[in-house]
Amino acid sequence: MDENVSVSINRTGEPVGFLWRNSTYRVQTKPIRWFARRDWWLEAATVRRGVGAGVLEVEMWRMVASKAEAPEQKTQFEILHTAPSADGSKAIWRLVKVYD
């Protein structure tokens, strides 16, 4: 799975809800945050020399959420967040995994 989602965050930057496939989801538990590496062997050619390894790291969030209209049906999701960069690119949120 690799789909764009629109994410709402709280003051500390944690996801509190997201829009996916025309449905609104509300986060039901405290999201878990960690950092992962992109597939560097695919990305390394596009990274400017001397920028540093940090550019290949991405922020990941795992959370339990439910559709706004069916709060009793909870599902676990993983969402990747790429922060805006100095070149002016926008932040990107991508749904990468849905657990059944």
N, C-alpha and C positions, 0 to 999 in steps of 0.2 A: 504494500500500500504506500502511496506517496501522493497525497492530495493537499492542496492549499486549504487552510482554514483561517477564519477570521477570529482572533482571540481577544477577549477582554481580560485586563489584568487589574490587580489591586495596587495600592500605593507602593507596596514592596516589590512589585513586578511579577507576582505569582498569578498564574492563570486562574480566573474565577468562572469563566464560561467561554464557549466558542460556538461558532456557526459552521456546520458541516452538512453538505447535501440538503440545504434548505431547512435544516432543523437546528433549533437552539438547544445547546447542552449546558447544564449547570454542573460545576465541579462540586462533588459531594464530600470529598476528603481533602486533607492538606496535600497539595502536590509535592512529589519528590523530584528534586533537581539534581542533575549530574552533568558532567561534560564528557563527550565522546569525540573521537577523531573521525573526520571524513575519510573517505577512501583516498588516502594521500597519493596512491599510485595513479589515480585518475585526476586529482586536483593539482598535483605539484607543478605541472607544466603551466598552469594559469596563475600561479603565485609569483609575485615579483621577488626577485632575488634579494635577500637581505631583510625581508619583512619579518621573518621569524616564524617559529613553529605554531604560535598561538592562532594564526590565521586559519589553520586546519582544524581547530577545535570548534565544536558546536555545542550549544546548550540544549539539553534534553529535559523533558518534563514527563513524568508518569503520574496519572491521576485517575480517580474513579469519578465518572460523571454519568448523568442521566438526561434524557430529553426533558425539556421543561414541562411537556404535557404528560409525561409518564415517569415521575420521580422515583417510583418504586423499582423500575428496571434499570439497574446500575451496570455499567460496563467500564472496563479498564482501558485507557488509551495512553499512547506515547506520542508526544508532539515534539518536533524539532524546532528550535528557534535560532535563526541566524540574525544577529544584531545588525543594525545599519552600519555601513563602513564609511571611512573618511572620504571615499570617492562619491558619496551621495546616494548610494544604493539604499533602498528601504529595507526595514526589518521583514523577515519572512518567517511565517509559521507554517509548518507542514505536518500533517497527520501521517505518521509512519507505521503505526501498529495499533490494531484493535484486538483485544483479547476477548474470546467468547466465553 
